[in-house]
Amino acid sequence: MSPIPWHDQATLIRTTDASIHDGGRSIVAEAPLHRLVQMVSDFSPAELSQHFITLPDRRAAPYRFDGDGIHALLGRLDRPGAFDFLARMRAQRA
């Protein structure tokens, strides 16, 4: 499995009933991938099924996480080393 792009900018999108005005989707939040995964970790299964996460600036797959993809991210979120880049950033500031 390729490394997860935790620090890439991502967009959390909610699917809604299709309508003429919004095309059935609305942007909920934009943030680094790890923050959006933390946000959806509190969602109920029903809420989670209405959302997906995209990586709009990514030039290589994966570009989108939904359903099982989000569950896989949630499972990897707590792994040691998932946020090594944050530790490096803090060390650079010190």
N, C-alpha and C positions, 0 to 999 in steps of 0.2 A: 504494500500500500504506500502511495506517495505521501510525503509530509502534508499535514493539514495546514492550509494558509491562514493560521489564526489571526495574523495581523493585517490581512488584506481587508480593504473596505468592502462592506457587504450591505445588503438591503433586505430588510424583513418585509415581506409582502403578505397581505391578507386577501384571500379570495372572497368575494361577496357574490350575491346574486347578480347575474349579468344585468347591466342597465345601459341605456344609451349614453349616459353621462360619464361613467367611470370605467367602462369595459369590464366590470366585474372584479377589479383589483384595486387595492389601495396600499400605499406605502405606509408602514407603521413606524419604522425607524431605520436610520442609517448609522452604522458604527463599524468598528473592526469586528470580524467574524466572532471572536471569542466573547465579545460583549452581547452580541445578539443571541448566541447559544446560551449564555447565562440567563438572558431575558426569557427565552422560551422554556427554560428548565422549570419554570413555575406554571406553565400552561397545563391545563387539563388535556387529556387525549382528544376531546372534542375540539378544543381551541387549536391544538397543534395541527389537527387535520385540515384546518382552514388557512394555514400559513406555509410559506416556503421562504428560503433564504437564497438570494442570488449574489453572485460576485460579478458585478457588471464590468469591471475593468480587467478581469482576468483573461489572459491570452491562451491559457491551457486549461483543459478539463481538470477538476469539475467546475462548472459554472453555476450550478444550482443544487440545493439540498432540500429535499422534502421527505415526508414520511420516514422510511427506513434510514435515509441519509441523515436526517436530523437526529434520529435515535442513535446512530453511529457516532455522530459528533458529541452528543450528550455523554455517551459511554467513554469517549476519549478525553473529555474535558477535565476529568479529575486525575488523569494519569500524571505521574511525576514527569516533569520535563515538558509538559504541554506548553508552558509559557516561558521557556528558556529565554526567548527574546525579550520579555519584560525584565527579567533579572539582568540581562546585558544592558538594557537601556538605563535601569536604575544605577548600575555600576558606573556607566559612563557619566552620569550626572554627578556622582559623588566625587 
